[in-house]
Amino acid sequence: MREIELTAVTVEFPGRVALRDLSVRLDQQRIAVIGANGSGKSTFARTLNGLVTPTSGEVRVHGVDAVRHARQLRRRVGFVFSNPDTQIIMPTVAEDVAFSLRGRGLSRAEIRERVADALARVGLTEYAEAPAHTLSGGQKQLLALCAVLIGEPSLVVADEPTAYLDAANSRRIARFLLDEMPQQLVLATHDLRLAARCEVALRFEDGRLVDHGDPGPVIARYERDQDQ
Amino acid sequence: MISLYRPGNSPLHRLPAGPKLLVVMAAALGISLTPPSPALLAGAAVAVTGAYLLAGLGAAEPARQAWRLRWLVLVVAVSQVFFLPALTVVANVVRVVVVILLANLITLTTPTGLLVDAIERALTPLRPLGVNPSRVALMLSMTITTIPVIAGFAAQIREAQRARGVPVAPLAFAVPLLIMTMKHADDLADALTARGID
């Protein structure tokens, strides 16, 4: 089951409504979320991991109620933030990846093995013992992805994961997310080329879902509206 | 960079973190409580240099570390020089330097993770008193991780001020640093939540 279902979801913050009466059902493998700053796309992304609790409405991700079972949901839904620096919790690369396996009842040997496999997968093996903050921006974002994927989530939510990266690192992260990663992906992004590579695009405006469907036409209408 | 660990295979690198911490604590206590004498102080300095050599860090490393402490040495010495005999002042300065060099020796020869694990194990008996060793260990790790981040913020602010030709002003430095640090704390809290720590 890989269905994401939001029913009449409203999210209010002091002084503003971030999402308004959103109902949508998604089961595509690659889902793009586009819209201007403050449109509600990050809030939408955060409700999927239980980081934001809806003021009203229901969020179900892969059959799990995001409000009542947020802790259980976070084991299934990995979240990648835009700023790689704010995702590093432990001092070294290997320790930061291993941190995601806390409380899973694994032995030290199992953790070491899984960390080594995960680092090899994203090409960071040689940096395992390096202080995490000495990595480049692209490497830090790969580390963040690695720390998410080692938990074997069924869904990865990435909130503008290329925003802080140069062109080469953006391509590297995009290739990993869109071509190599087997998990379902929700990608909130300003990069319309990345959105175009997804199977469906959602467009938010002022907290409302104003358009969704095949990315090509959704993006074309978004660009046309921006030009006006 | 706060992570000072230098990989190696010396006897000190191989010694587990727990006993290493205990030995250093005992040595620090010993040198602090023993009455000052020139022979004892010279012996302590030689022993510390020997420990650095044993760790394969070279004889220059303790000198480099001691040089970094010059301002602290100055403060300790100046604050006592008018009130205490010369030997006592020298003894106190040597004690402070030796204890810090020994502590540095631990961080230079022990990966941070093992150090934090040892502290977590040492705190386990305090669990009945309401201490959560895992939380304390996590807090220590995050502190170690965050220090270079905040140092980076400070560098960014200084650079931005220089770029705008603003003279050094403590308030204009402290306020943005505080705001950036608090924003980082918020983001870090989100990252912890996203990774299953509530």
Interface residues (C-beta under 8 A of the other chain):
Chain A: N49 G50 L51 R71 R74 R75 G78 F79 F81 N83 D85 T86 Q87 I88 I89 M90 P91 T92 A94 E95 F99 S100 R102 G103 E129 P131 A132 H133 T134 A147 G151
Chain B: M1 I2 S3 Y5 P7 P111 T112 G113 S141 M142 I144 T145 P148 V149 G152 H184 D187 L188 D190 A191 L192 T193 A194 R195 G196 I197 D198
